[in-house]
Amino acid sequence: KRDGMIGNIYSMGLALQALGATGRFYAPREWDCAQAFSVVYSHEYRQPMAIAQVLPALVGTSYLEAASLDCAASAGTSPSLQLSPSPEPATTGVHRATITVHYSIVNKLQGRHFNYTTSVRVPGGSTLLRVLQVAAVEKPDIFSFRTKQTSWGPMVISIHGLAANPDDRTYWQFFGGEDALQEGVGTYEPRDGERIRAVFSTY
């Protein structure tokens, strides 16, 4: 789906490993390898866990074959990796233009329902986590939240006193427009004027 996306950007690494390692066991069935890898090439991976899962696929192997990996070998099944030039290092003290992000929290699932929206101003390039932090400082009675550190980065587990609960399969899901965000709050960088919704959801 989505021009080569398999699941979401977090699942791409393991999905590519699985398709590469198990292809010989399937009845002949084509899948667009180049299209899937183009998704990987165009994404800037910053989470160590995501990098660790996508790297084996980029060298044409999988975790199952890691013990026998010959780093000197030139053969591989993945398309050739085209690396873009490294970005210039950030300069300390450079002023970044301020952007406005419209942030909403929505609960139509449990207890007393609510739908609150605020507009937050943050420096351009700020993560969504920074937006949540500013909203919580400006209106703590409404936008307070808690996170839990995971191997994929910070995960929001509670907003406005309403906590996710694995027993009733609830969680906070973030949307940009109508689409669920493909990155976590610690890495996603909202655009100026973007509308972000945190929706209490079930799975």
Secondary structure, 3 states (H helix, E strand, C coil): CCCCCCCCCCCHHHHHHHHHHHHHHCCCCCCCHHHHHHHHHHCCCCCHHHHHHHHHHHCCCCHHHHHHCCCCCCCCCCCCCCCCCCCCCCCCCCCCCEEEEEEEEEECCCCCCEEEEEEEEEECCCCHHHHHHHHHHHCHHHHCEEEEEECCEEEEEEECCEECEHHHCEEEEEEECCEECCCCCCCCCCCCCCEEEEEEEEC
